């Protein structure tokens, strides 16, 4: 019953309301959840693992885990918090095998129907041809370096830079606190800078 649900502003969130409806037996609500989050989930996993097939499989696993929550779901936060937490945990604990962590191709779509990843970086498509090529080359450099930094640093940067999550949202996804996220992102930026510097010194770029 509605009166028994925990109170919070998250209850006014449309996606959270969909999950409540799904928990109450509305299967069509789950289809809407998948539709609303499929590109974000795929984008995070694809950027993390750098492999299209693995990202597709793991995206399906994310929604399977959400589906399995149907009988036990109680809204205690926005649904997006739950989705990002499941996605992040899957990245860190299931698909961290080094053989699956390849450099991301900028020609691969952001999602099943999305534009190539390269189109989302540096807004290259909106620039003059010469500027676009330079921006693309910079993006390639960043992706190569990003693929080599520690896992939690990498996922934190992906959530912050490409998904535009706040410190608080990242903290919820990683099940930590805001101060820890700030420290993690600071280390991540330093790790990325060090990796870029190493590539430049080694002549790999």
DRENPA-3360 file (N, C-alpha, C; in nm, 2 decimals, always signed):
BEGIN
1 = XXXXXXXX = +0.08/-0.12/+0.00/+0.00/+0.00/+0.00/+0.09/+0.12/+0.00 ~ +0.04/+0.23/-0.06/+0.12/+0.35/-0.07/+0.16/+0.40/+0.07 ~ +0.07/+0.40/+0.17/+0.10/+0.45/+0.30/+0.21/+0.38/+0.37 ~ +0.25/+0.26/+0.32/+0.35/+0.18/+0.38/+0.49/+0.20/+0.32 ~ +0.49/+0.27/+0.21/+0.62/+0.30/+0.14/+0.70/+0.41/+0.22 ~ +0.83/+0.39/+0.21/+0.92/+0.50/+0.27/+0.89/+0.63/+0.20 ~ +0.90/+0.74/+0.27/+0.87/+0.87/+0.21/+1.01/+0.92/+0.16 ~ +1.00/+1.01/+0.06/+1.12/+1.07/+0.01/+1.09/+1.13/-0.13;
9 = XXXXXXXX = +1.17/+1.23/-0.17/+1.14/+1.29/-0.29/+1.16/+1.20/-0.41 ~ +1.23/+1.09/-0.39/+1.25/+1.00/-0.50/+1.12/+0.93/-0.54 ~ +1.02/+0.93/-0.45/+0.89/+0.87/-0.49/+0.82/+0.95/-0.60 ~ +0.86/+1.07/-0.62/+0.80/+1.15/-0.73/+0.88/+1.13/-0.86 ~ +0.99/+1.06/-0.86/+1.07/+1.03/-0.98/+0.99/+0.94/-1.07 ~ +0.97/+0.97/-1.20/+0.90/+0.88/-1.29/+0.95/+0.74/-1.30 ~ +1.08/+0.73/-1.30/+1.14/+0.60/-1.32/+1.12/+0.51/-1.19 ~ +1.13/+0.58/-1.08/+1.10/+0.50/-0.95/+0.96/+0.46/-0.95;
17 = XXXXXXXX = +0.87/+0.54/-1.00/+0.73/+0.51/-1.01/+0.71/+0.39/-1.10 ~ +0.78/+0.38/-1.21/+0.77/+0.27/-1.30/+0.82/+0.14/-1.23 ~ +0.92/+0.15/-1.15/+0.97/+0.03/-1.07/+0.87/-0.02/-0.97 ~ +0.80/+0.08/-0.91/+0.69/+0.05/-0.81/+0.58/-0.03/-0.88 ~ +0.54/+0.03/-1.00/+0.44/-0.04/-1.08/+0.48/-0.18/-1.12 ~ +0.60/-0.19/-1.16/+0.65/-0.33/-1.20/+0.64/-0.42/-1.08 ~ +0.69/-0.38/-0.96/+0.68/-0.46/-0.84/+0.54/-0.50/-0.81 ~ +0.45/-0.42/-0.85/+0.30/-0.44/-0.82/+0.24/-0.53/-0.93;
25 = XXXXXXXX = +0.32/-0.57/-1.03/+0.27/-0.66/-1.13/+0.26/-0.61/-1.27 ~ +0.29/-0.48/-1.30/+0.28/-0.43/-1.43/+0.41/-0.46/-1.51 ~ +0.40/-0.56/-1.59/+0.52/-0.60/-1.67/+0.56/-0.50/-1.77 ~ +0.46/-0.42/-1.82/+0.49/-0.32/-1.92/+0.58/-0.21/-1.86 ~ +0.57/-0.19/-1.73/+0.65/-0.09/-1.67/+0.80/-0.13/-1.67 ~ +0.83/-0.26/-1.67/+0.97/-0.30/-1.68/+1.02/-0.27/-1.82 ~ +0.94/-0.29/-1.92/+0.98/-0.26/-2.06/+1.02/-0.11/-2.07 ~ +0.94/-0.02/-2.00/+0.97/+0.12/-2.00/+1.11/+0.15/-1.93;
33 = XXXXXXXX = +1.13/+0.07/-1.82/+1.26/+0.09/-1.75/+1.38/+0.06/-1.84 ~ +1.36/-0.06/-1.91/+1.47/-0.10/-2.00/+1.49/+0.01/-2.11 ~ +1.38/+0.06/-2.17/+1.39/+0.16/-2.27/+1.46/+0.28/-2.22 ~ +1.43/+0.32/-2.10/+1.48/+0.45/-2.04/+1.63/+0.44/-2.01 ~ +1.67/+0.32/-1.97/+1.81/+0.31/-1.92/+1.91/+0.23/-2.01 ~ +1.86/+0.17/-2.12/+1.94/+0.08/-2.19/+2.07/+0.15/-2.25 ~ +2.05/+0.27/-2.30/+2.17/+0.34/-2.36/+2.27/+0.38/-2.26 ~ +2.22/+0.43/-2.14/+2.32/+0.47/-2.04/+2.39/+0.34/-1.99;
41 = XXXXXXXX = +2.32/+0.24/-1.96/+2.38/+0.11/-1.91/+2.49/+0.06/-2.01 ~ +2.44/+0.05/-2.14/+2.54/+0.00/-2.24/+2.66/+0.09/-2.25 ~ +2.63/+0.22/-2.25/+2.74/+0.32/-2.27/+2.85/+0.30/-2.16 ~ +2.80/+0.29/-2.03/+2.90/+0.28/-1.92/+2.98/+0.15/-1.93 ~ +2.91/+0.04/-1.96/+2.98/-0.09/-1.97/+3.07/-0.09/-2.09 ~ +3.03/-0.04/-2.20/+3.11/-0.04/-2.32/+3.24/+0.04/-2.30 ~ +3.22/+0.16/-2.24/+3.34/+0.24/-2.22/+3.44/+0.17/-2.12 ~ +3.38/+0.09/-2.03/+3.46/+0.02/-1.93/+3.53/-0.10/-1.99;
49 = XXXXXXXX = +3.46/-0.18/-2.06/+3.52/-0.31/-2.11/+3.58/-0.30/-2.25 ~ +3.53/-0.20/-2.32/+3.58/-0.18/-2.46/+3.55/-0.29/-2.56 ~ +3.44/-0.36/-2.53/+3.41/-0.47/-2.62/+3.26/-0.48/-2.64 ~ +3.21/-0.47/-2.76/+3.07/-0.46/-2.79/+2.99/-0.58/-2.74 ~ +3.04/-0.70/-2.77/+2.96/-0.82/-2.74/+2.96/-0.84/-2.58 ~ +3.07/-0.81/-2.52/+3.07/-0.82/-2.37/+2.98/-0.72/-2.31 ~ +2.97/-0.60/-2.37/+2.89/-0.49/-2.32/+2.74/-0.53/-2.33 ~ +2.71/-0.59/-2.45/+2.57/-0.63/-2.47/+2.53/-0.74/-2.37;
57 = XXXXXXXX = +2.61/-0.84/-2.35/+2.58/-0.94/-2.25/+2.57/-0.89/-2.11 ~ +2.66/-0.80/-2.07/+2.65/-0.75/-1.94/+2.54/-0.65/-1.92 ~ +2.50/-0.58/-2.02/+2.38/-0.49/-2.01/+2.26/-0.58/-1.99 ~ +2.25/-0.69/-2.05/+2.13/-0.78/-2.03/+2.13/-0.83/-1.89 ~ +2.25/-0.86/-1.83/+2.26/-0.90/-1.69/+2.22/-0.80/-1.60 ~ +2.25/-0.67/-1.63/+2.20/-0.56/-1.54/+2.05/-0.56/-1.53 ~ +1.98/-0.57/-1.64/+1.83/-0.57/-1.64/+1.77/-0.70/-1.58 ~ +1.85/-0.81/-1.60/+1.80/-0.93/-1.54/+1.80/-0.92/-1.39;
65 = XXXXXXXX = +1.91/-0.86/-1.34/+1.92/-0.84/-1.19/+1.81/-0.74/-1.14 ~ +1.78/-0.64/-1.22/+1.67/-0.55/-1.18/+1.54/-0.63/-1.18 ~ +1.52/-0.71/-1.28/+1.39/-0.79/-1.29/+1.38/-0.88/-1.17 ~ +1.49/-0.94/-1.13/+1.48/-1.03/-1.01/+1.45/-0.96/-0.88 ~ +1.45/-0.83/-0.88/+1.42/-0.75/-0.76/+1.27/-0.73/-0.75 ~ +1.19/-0.78/-0.84/+1.05/-0.75/-0.85/+0.98/-0.78/-0.72 ~ +1.00/-0.90/-0.66/+0.93/-0.94/-0.55/+0.97/-0.88/-0.42 ~ +1.09/-0.82/-0.42/+1.15/-0.77/-0.29/+1.17/-0.62/-0.30;
73 = XXXXXXXX = +1.14/-0.56/-0.41/+1.17/-0.41/-0.42/+1.10/-0.32/-0.32 ~ +1.17/-0.24/-0.26/+1.12/-0.13/-0.18/+1.19/+0.00/-0.22 ~ +1.12/+0.10/-0.26/+1.19/+0.23/-0.30/+1.25/+0.30/-0.18 ~ +1.39/+0.31/-0.19/+1.46/+0.38/-0.08/+1.55/+0.49/-0.14 ~ +1.54/+0.50/-0.28/+1.62/+0.60/-0.35/+1.56/+0.60/-0.49 ~ +1.61/+0.70/-0.57/+1.57/+0.70/-0.71/+1.61/+0.57/-0.78 ~ +1.53/+0.53/-0.88/+1.57/+0.41/-0.95/+1.70/+0.42/-1.02 ~ +1.74/+0.54/-1.07/+1.87/+0.56/-1.14/+1.98/+0.52/-1.04;
81 = XXXXXXXX = +1.97/+0.55/-0.91/+2.07/+0.51/-0.82/+2.09/+0.36/-0.82 ~ +1.98/+0.29/-0.82/+1.99/+0.14/-0.82/+2.05/+0.09/-0.95 ~ +2.01/+0.15/-1.06/+2.06/+0.11/-1.19/+2.21/+0.13/-1.20 ~ +2.26/+0.25/-1.16/+2.40/+0.28/-1.17/+2.48/+0.19/-1.07 ~ +2.42/+0.16/-0.96/+2.50/+0.08/-0.86/+2.51/-0.06/-0.91 ~ +2.41/-0.12/-0.97/+2.42/-0.25/-1.03/+2.52/-0.25/-1.14 ~ +2.51/-0.15/-1.23/+2.60/-0.15/-1.35/+2.74/-0.13/-1.30 ~ +2.77/-0.05/-1.20/+2.90/-0.03/-1.15/+2.96/-0.16/-1.09;
89 = XXXXXXXX = +2.88/-0.22/-1.01/+2.92/-0.34/-0.94/+2.95/-0.45/-1.05 ~ +2.87/-0.46/-1.15/+2.89/-0.56/-1.26/+3.03/-0.53/-1.33 ~ +3.05/-0.40/-1.36/+3.18/-0.37/-1.42/+3.30/-0.41/-1.33 ~ +3.29/-0.37/-1.20/+3.40/-0.39/-1.11/+3.42/-0.54/-1.07 ~ +3.32/-0.62/-1.07/+3.33/-0.75/-1.01/+3.31/-0.87/-1.10 ~ +3.25/-0.84/-1.22/+3.22/-0.95/-1.31/+3.30/-0.94/-1.44 ~ +3.32/-0.82/-1.50/+3.38/-0.81/-1.63/+3.52/-0.74/-1.62 ~ +3.59/-0.76/-1.51/+3.72/-0.70/-1.50/+3.84/-0.78/-1.56;
97 = XXXXXXXX = +3.80/-0.89/-1.62/+3.91/-0.97/-1.68/+3.98/-0.89/-1.78 ~ +4.12/-0.89/-1.77/+4.20/-0.81/-1.86/+4.18/-0.84/-2.00 ~ +4.14/-0.96/-2.03/+4.13/-0.99/-2.17/+4.01/-0.92/-2.24 ~ +3.91/-0.87/-2.15/+3.80/-0.81/-2.20/+3.81/-0.65/-2.20 ~ +3.92/-0.61/-2.14/+3.94/-0.46/-2.12/+4.03/-0.41/-2.23 ~ +3.97/-0.40/-2.35/+4.04/-0.35/-2.46/+4.02/-0.20/-2.47 ~ +4.11/-0.13/-2.55/+4.09/+0.01/-2.58/+3.96/+0.03/-2.65 ~ +3.88/+0.12/-2.62/+3.75/+0.14/-2.68/+3.76/+0.20/-2.82;
105 = XXXXXXXX = +3.69/+0.15/-2.91/+3.69/+0.20/-3.05/+3.60/+0.32/-3.06 ~ +3.65/+0.43/-3.11/+3.57/+0.55/-3.12/+3.47/+0.54/-3.24 ~ +3.48/+0.43/-3.32/+3.38/+0.41/-3.43/+3.26/+0.33/-3.38 ~ +3.27/+0.27/-3.26/+3.16/+0.19/-3.21/+3.05/+0.28/-3.15 ~ +2.93/+0.24/-3.18/+2.82/+0.33/-3.13/+2.81/+0.34/-2.98 ~ +2.76/+0.45/-2.93/+2.75/+0.47/-2.79/+2.65/+0.38/-2.73 ~ +2.55/+0.34/-2.80/+2.45/+0.24/-2.76/+2.39/+0.17/-2.88 ~ +2.30/+0.08/-2.86/+2.25/+0.00/-2.97/+2.20/+0.08/-3.09;
113 = XXXXXXXX = +2.16/+0.21/-3.06/+2.11/+0.29/-3.17/+2.18/+0.43/-3.17 ~ +2.29/+0.44/-3.09/+2.35/+0.57/-3.07/+2.46/+0.60/-3.17 ~ +2.51/+0.72/-3.17/+2.62/+0.76/-3.26/+2.75/+0.70/-3.21 ~ +2.85/+0.70/-3.29/+2.98/+0.65/-3.25/+3.03/+0.73/-3.13 ~ +3.11/+0.66/-3.05/+3.16/+0.72/-2.93/+3.24/+0.84/-2.96 ~ +3.32/+0.84/-3.07/+3.40/+0.95/-3.11/+3.32/+1.08/-3.13 ~ +3.19/+1.06/-3.17/+3.11/+1.18/-3.19/+3.07/+1.25/-3.06 ~ +3.08/+1.18/-2.95/+3.05/+1.23/-2.82/+3.17/+1.30/-2.75;
121 = XXXXXXXX = +3.29/+1.29/-2.81/+3.41/+1.34/-2.75/+3.45/+1.47/-2.81 ~ +3.47/+1.57/-2.73/+3.53/+1.70/-2.78/+3.44/+1.77/-2.88 ~ +3.32/+1.72/-2.90/+3.22/+1.78/-2.99/+3.29/+1.79/-3.13 ~ +3.36/+1.69/-3.17/+3.44/+1.70/-3.29/+3.35/+1.72/-3.42 ~ +3.24/+1.67/-3.42/+3.15/+1.68/-3.54/+3.11/+1.82/-3.56 ~ +3.12/+1.90/-3.46/+3.07/+2.04/-3.48/+3.19/+2.14/-3.51 ~ +3.30/+2.08/-3.53/+3.42/+2.16/-3.55/+3.46/+2.16/-3.70 ~ +3.55/+2.25/-3.74/+3.61/+2.24/-3.88/+3.68/+2.11/-3.89;
129 = XXXXXXXX = +3.70/+2.06/-4.02/+3.76/+1.93/-4.05/+3.90/+1.92/-3.98 ~ +3.98/+2.02/-3.98/+4.11/+2.01/-3.92/+4.10/+2.00/-3.77 ~ +4.01/+2.08/-3.71/+3.99/+2.08/-3.57/+3.93/+1.94/-3.53 ~ +3.84/+1.89/-3.61/+3.78/+1.77/-3.58/+3.88/+1.65/-3.57 ~ +3.97/+1.65/-3.67/+4.07/+1.55/-3.67/+4.16/+1.56/-3.55 ~ +4.20/+1.68/-3.51/+4.28/+1.70/-3.40/+4.21/+1.65/-3.27 ~ +4.08/+1.69/-3.26/+4.00/+1.65/-3.14/+3.99/+1.50/-3.14 ~ +3.97/+1.43/-3.25/+3.96/+1.29/-3.25/+4.09/+1.22/-3.21;
137 = XXXXXXXX = +4.20/+1.28/-3.25/+4.33/+1.22/-3.21/+4.35/+1.24/-3.06 ~ +4.31/+1.35/-3.01/+4.32/+1.37/-2.86/+4.24/+1.27/-2.79 ~ +4.12/+1.25/-2.84/+4.02/+1.15/-2.78/+4.08/+1.01/-2.78 ~ +4.15/+0.97/-2.89/+4.21/+0.84/-2.90/+4.32/+0.83/-2.79 ~ +4.40/+0.93/-2.78/+4.50/+0.93/-2.68/+4.45/+0.91/-2.54 ~ +4.34/+0.98/-2.51/+4.27/+0.97/-2.38/+4.22/+0.83/-2.35 ~ +4.15/+0.77/-2.46/+4.10/+0.64/-2.44/+4.20/+0.54/-2.41 ~ +4.32/+0.54/-2.48/+4.42/+0.45/-2.46/+4.48/+0.46/-2.32;
145 = XXXXXXXX = +4.49/+0.58/-2.27/+4.54/+0.60/-2.13/+4.43/+0.55/-2.03 ~ +4.31/+0.59/-2.06/+4.20/+0.55/-1.97/+4.19/+0.40/-1.95 ~ +4.22/+0.33/-2.05/+4.20/+0.18/-2.04/+4.30/+0.12/-1.94 ~ +4.40/+0.20/-1.90/+4.51/+0.14/-1.82/+4.51/+0.19/-1.67 ~ +4.42/+0.27/-1.64/+4.42/+0.32/-1.50/+4.34/+0.23/-1.41 ~ +4.36/+0.23/-1.28/+4.29/+0.13/-1.19/+4.14/+0.13/-1.21 ~ +4.08/+0.02/-1.18/+3.94/+0.00/-1.21/+3.84/+0.10/-1.15 ~ +3.85/+0.12/-1.02/+3.76/+0.21/-0.95/+3.78/+0.36/-1.00;
153 = XXXXXXXX = +3.91/+0.39/-1.03/+3.93/+0.53/-1.08/+3.87/+0.54/-1.22 ~ +3.88/+0.44/-1.30/+3.83/+0.44/-1.43/+3.68/+0.45/-1.44 ~ +3.61/+0.37/-1.35/+3.46/+0.38/-1.35/+3.42/+0.51/-1.30 ~ +3.49/+0.56/-1.20/+3.45/+0.69/-1.14/+3.46/+0.80/-1.25 ~ +3.57/+0.80/-1.33/+3.58/+0.90/-1.44/+3.47/+0.89/-1.54 ~ +3.44/+0.76/-1.57/+3.33/+0.74/-1.67/+3.20/+0.80/-1.63 ~ +3.17/+0.77/-1.50/+3.04/+0.82/-1.44/+3.04/+0.97/-1.44 ~ +3.16/+1.03/-1.40/+3.16/+1.18/-1.38/+3.17/+1.25/-1.52;
161 = XXXXXXXX = +3.26/+1.20/-1.60/+3.29/+1.28/-1.73/+3.19/+1.25/-1.84 ~ +3.14/+1.13/-1.85/+3.06/+1.09/-1.96/+2.91/+1.08/-1.93 ~ +2.88/+1.04/-1.80/+2.74/+1.03/-1.76/+2.70/+1.15/-1.68 ~ +2.80/+1.24/-1.65/+2.77/+1.37/-1.58/+2.70/+1.35/-1.45 ~ +2.74/+1.24/-1.38/+2.68/+1.22/-1.24/+2.75/+1.31/-1.14 ~ +2.68/+1.35/-1.04/+2.73/+1.43/-0.94/+2.82/+1.35/-0.84 ~ +2.89/+1.42/-0.76/+2.97/+1.34/-0.66/+2.88/+1.25/-0.57 ~ +2.77/+1.31/-0.53/+2.67/+1.23/-0.45/+2.62/+1.11/-0.52;
169 = XXXXXXXX = +2.59/+1.12/-0.65/+2.54/+1.01/-0.73/+2.65/+0.90/-0.75 ~ +2.77/+0.95/-0.77/+2.88/+0.85/-0.78/+2.90/+0.78/-0.65 ~ +2.89/+0.85/-0.54/+2.91/+0.79/-0.41/+2.81/+0.68/-0.39 ~ +2.68/+0.71/-0.43/+2.58/+0.61/-0.41/+2.61/+0.49/-0.50 ~ +2.65/+0.51/-0.62/+2.68/+0.40/-0.71/+2.79/+0.31/-0.66 ~ +2.90/+0.38/-0.61/+3.01/+0.30/-0.55/+3.00/+0.27/-0.41 ~ +2.89/+0.30/-0.35/+2.86/+0.27/-0.21/+2.97/+0.32/-0.12 ~ +3.00/+0.45/-0.13/+3.10/+0.52/-0.05/+3.04/+0.66/-0.02;
177 = XXXXXXXX = +3.13/+0.75/+0.02/+3.09/+0.89/+0.06/+3.15/+0.99/-0.04 ~ +3.09/+1.11/-0.03/+3.13/+1.21/-0.13/+3.28/+1.25/-0.12 ~ +3.34/+1.26/+0.00/+3.48/+1.29/+0.02/+3.56/+1.18/-0.05 ~ +3.52/+1.05/-0.03/+3.60/+0.94/-0.09/+3.59/+0.95/-0.25 ~ +3.48/+1.00/-0.30/+3.47/+1.01/-0.44/+3.55/+1.12/-0.50 ~ +3.56/+1.23/-0.42/+3.64/+1.35/-0.46/+3.79/+1.30/-0.47 ~ +3.83/+1.23/-0.36/+3.97/+1.18/-0.36/+3.99/+1.08/-0.47 ~ +3.90/+0.99/-0.50/+3.91/+0.89/-0.61/+3.93/+0.96/-0.74;
185 = XXXXXXXX = +3.84/+1.06/-0.77/+3.85/+1.13/-0.89/+3.98/+1.21/-0.91 ~ +4.03/+1.26/-0.80/+4.16/+1.33/-0.80/+4.27/+1.24/-0.84 ~ +4.27/+1.12/-0.78/+4.37/+1.02/-0.81/+4.35/+0.97/-0.96 ~ +4.23/+0.96/-1.00/+4.20/+0.91/-1.14/+4.26/+1.01/-1.24 ~ +4.24/+1.14/-1.21/+4.29/+1.24/-1.31/+4.44/+1.24/-1.31 ~ +4.50/+1.22/-1.19/+4.65/+1.21/-1.19/+4.70/+1.08/-1.26 ~ +4.63/+0.97/-1.24/+4.66/+0.84/-1.31/+4.65/+0.86/-1.46 ~ +4.55/+0.93/-1.50/+4.53/+0.95/-1.64/+4.64/+1.04/-1.70;
193 = XXXXXXXX = +4.67/+1.14/-1.63/+4.78/+1.23/-1.67/+4.91/+1.16/-1.68 ~ +4.94/+1.07/-1.58/+5.06/+0.99/-1.58/+5.07/+0.90/-1.70 ~ +4.95/+0.83/-1.73/+4.95/+0.74/-1.84/+4.97/+0.81/-1.97 ~ +4.91/+0.93/-1.98/+4.93/+1.01/-2.11/+5.08/+1.05/-2.12 ~ +5.13/+1.09/-2.01/+5.27/+1.13/-2.01/+5.37/+1.02/-2.05 ~ +5.34/+0.90/-1.99/+5.42/+0.78/-2.03/+5.41/+0.75/-2.17 ~ +5.29/+0.76/-2.23/+5.27/+0.73/-2.37/+5.35/+0.83/-2.46 ~ +5.34/+0.96/-2.42/+5.42/+1.06/-2.49/+5.57/+1.03/-2.49;
201 = XXXXX = +5.62/+1.00/-2.37/+5.76/+0.98/-2.36/+5.81/+0.86/-2.43 ~ +5.72/+0.76/-2.44/+5.75/+0.63/-2.51/+5.73/+0.64/-2.66 ~ +5.67/+0.75/-2.70/+5.64/+0.77/-2.84/+5.53/+0.68/-2.89 ~ +5.44/+0.65/-2.80/+5.32/+0.56/-2.84/+5.21/+0.64/-2.89 ~ +5.21/+0.77/-2.89/+5.10/+0.86/-2.94/+5.14/+0.93/-3.06;
% end
